[in-house]
């Protein structure tokens, strides 16, 4: 018995407005940035996902008026014809292309109950305040407005979901095909054929589990909302028991590096810091920026110079957490040498997504804001799945997925 994927009646933009509606996820920007992005665009989906941009700037982002405004704006987009709900349940194919790399997923509803049972596997802790934010947003709007980013282990068989998806895209025209300012091409197909829907749901019935790539808080809040609503309506097939996701084969996804910058050397001189590092690493000065090309190798930028750090003793591959490069950095450098024991709360450390490049690390250090930067080798999908399979939790800021799924393309109403 595998996982459940369910067709649903998506509320989605008219083709002529889709590029104005679709936006980056709510949690990759702050309110000020969202206001700038949405300025002059009444159709921006940020007016639903970050409705505080339509309220006074000093309002608390968790104020009940924010969620009421989100519902008001969502209802207005539907009544105004910006979003139109499909007449019958469909599955949807969502493809993204950037820099010559393509990832193609199935957009569908997945089961909150199966997430609760561990068939949809997590690798991060969630924060109560962020969960509550999405619980309130979903509850008030009666909608899942942003898709959760899931992965499944691709088998390359002729009956796998990806094989069926390729057949559909080869034979049908997309309903959306547009490129956003960040250079990502977004293409969506609607699967309205019942036999194809049944073939795909059957194919996922052979997939033993799915993995959360991004969206842990939305996952957790979807379960909480389902449990709350089940007190009044315990029908297991009720729409509130399912939530919106886009599910990709694991081998099409790319995790980028998630780099670290630190404000000071914890009282050490440059020379003493490097000498301490040399207990566990071979530290070599480099004439060029160091982007690690394999595990157990780290780039370091310090005092206008790049260094290549190579771990001397291999980690135990059976230790799925300790074997991660982010764990090596935490356990060998950040905690024992720099005194950063809790990277989630310590204000001396910041994290830089690999999409910003190594130049951003140089900029942060050369500006004097930070003392040292560490360039990381990306966590792999195999590592992520191994951690999830072991019911373990990754260290903070272990994964950075690109490109982001756009919100506002498909909305699940319930």
C-alpha angles and dihedrals in degrees: 000000000000137000129306124242117180132196115235140183102258122206102219141165124272108255094249092056101037096100090051094047103044115087141169117273118285094244100058094070140037126240094264092053091046091053090054093048094048096042111127093005112101090180097057111129088220084082086070103032095040101022092164086084088074093052133067111298093239095058117120108251090227094051112128088237089067092060092043089053090049090055092045091052094045092050090048092052090052097044090044093054095245088118120034124191117227113246095229135026114278141173118230135210116217117192127183127192127187131157092357093304119118130197120183124192140175116245110211143127117275130197123270088199091056090051088052090051093050099252087120101053129211133203102185138065117239129223119236094225093052091046091051091051092058093040089057093044094050094042097049095042094041085219144099100228102176124048122237113235109235135173135200130197107264116223100185091228122146089244097049118119092250091055091053091046092053090053091054096047091048092055103037139057119241122244092217131031116162141135123230127217091264091063097255117138114215121199127178131189126190117223103205097156110107095209092054090047090052091048091053095045087049091050091053087048085072093050106096097205146346130227129223108236095174134350106061093154093050089049093051093045092049089057093048092050091049091051091049093050093045088068087071100028118023096178104135090211094054113126093241089067091066130059139195121271141156111219120204133186106255095234093062095056126094125206113199128209117277105208132201132225124186129198099222145001094249093254096312126126118236090256095048091047093053091044090054091048090054091069089075105013140049102233117201127176114237131206090209134047111278116232104176111242098193144015121293092027121108135183118222128193114198133155095352092310137103122223133189113223118196121187110240100208122043119240122239107269091207089063098082093189101037090047093062116103090227088058092048089052092048097043099040103032119009099046107032099034107025097032096235102142099161111035091182093067107018109108092203092076132062133180128228121199115230091239086078092060132220091292088073090058090052091048094051092051099039090051089062092240091110133028101206139012130202123205112209134206107240121259109247128233088241089057092047092051092046091054092047092047089053091051089240131140123235122229114264118284096015099140137040115184123200134226104034120224112251118240121222097041094098126012125189111216121195 
